[in-house]
Each structure stands twice: as structure tokens, then as C-alpha cells.
């Protein structure tokens, strides 16, 4: 059973706070001891509290003084290399969380554009789609086309492993090679057709020679950025 998450805040009850301090102090001392034993490092712990007149020192006062003396003999640059106060720690934590949030927003946006792309292929109109969404959709389609092209090139470089032709059916090795070559050509044609479909669909939406796409005869029109695979129209908060 998972341990209940503890809220990190000052315990208001004095008795409960004292009990928690003793438990956490013993646990901290145990962890320092395990760290020193398992990793073979010099470590010490000094804990001051309002409940004891003298601080608790691990492993002993003399050993703690020796570890502190070794630390003080280090150059100042080495001493402060990995030091941080609570403010620095929180700033680093916030920065990491912002990066995680940014990546998650980008993933969500990509997922939304993928859904929109499939809906459009199924017949959904783009007349009511905002220009920012069209730009992101264009970026996504461009990435899909690149993936298809890379797959085609990979198929051309890799000989098919699942094609096997018996000599009794083909006659000789020349027929086997010819059949394998024909099968590879069919594979390339299928891949090209897979590439052509989204390309034709997309060019109907983003014509490189037109800046306006009408919704029909006498209907409203929406502004569309011309599509160019070498241009940089996709720069926004989510996609480069």
C-alpha cells in the first residue's frame, strides 16, 4: 500500500511536531550512515533543535570536525560549486517545470493538429479554421511528408526480406531476380501513392500561387499563408 503524501508545512500541534522531529531525525541519521557505508564517502550530520540543548552530531563530534576541516581546506570555488539556498533551489525547480509544461503543450498541440488533419482528409472544411491553426497544420503535414520520403528512401536502399520465389515456379535465377525487382517497384509505387495523397490534398488547401482561398461562389474568404517547403512560416509558440 502506498504511503500517504505528506503536506510539507509546519505542524501546528506541538506534541505531534516533537514526535515527527524525533522520527525524521533518526531517519536522516540512518540515511547519512547508509550513504557513507554504501558509497565510501566522508559524511557528517549536525542537527540543532529547540528540544535539545546540545546538537545531535553523526558519527561523532571529532569525525564531524575532520570532515568540516577537509571541506574548508578546499578552494572557495569548489566549496560553492554545488551550494544552493532555498531561493536558488526553487528557481531551478520552477525553470524545469516550465520546460516540462512547454513540451507538454507542444505535444498536445501536435495531437490536436493530427486530429484536424485526419478530419480534413475525411471531408471537414477548413473555411472556419484560424490562420494560426492552418500554419500549425501546414507544419505537421510537411513533417509527415518528410517521414514518408525518408521511408521511401529506406525501402529503396533495403532489399525486401519477405519476398521468396521458388525456382520451380520461375525457372532460373534470372526470373527470381526479375520478380524481386518487380515486387520492389510495386512497394515503391505504393509508398509514392501514400505520399501523393496527402500532398494533393494539402496543395488544394495551401496553393503556393494564391494568397486567398475562397469558400465558394460569393462566399467569405480566409487568408492563407502560401505553402513553401523551404520557407519558415511555421514559427509560433509551439512549432519552430
Secondary structure, DSSP 8 states (H G I E B T S, - for coil): --------S--S-HHHHHHHHHHHHHHHHHHHHHHHHHHT----EEE--TT-SS-EEES-HHHHHHHHHHHHTS-HHHHTSS---HHHHHHHHHHHHHHHHHHHHHHHHHHHHHHHHHHHHTT---TT--HHHHHHHHHHHHHHHHHHHHHHHHHHHS--SS----HHHH-SHHHHHHHHHHHHHHHHHHHHHHHHHHHHHHHHHS-TT-SEEESSTT--EEE-----TTS----SSS--
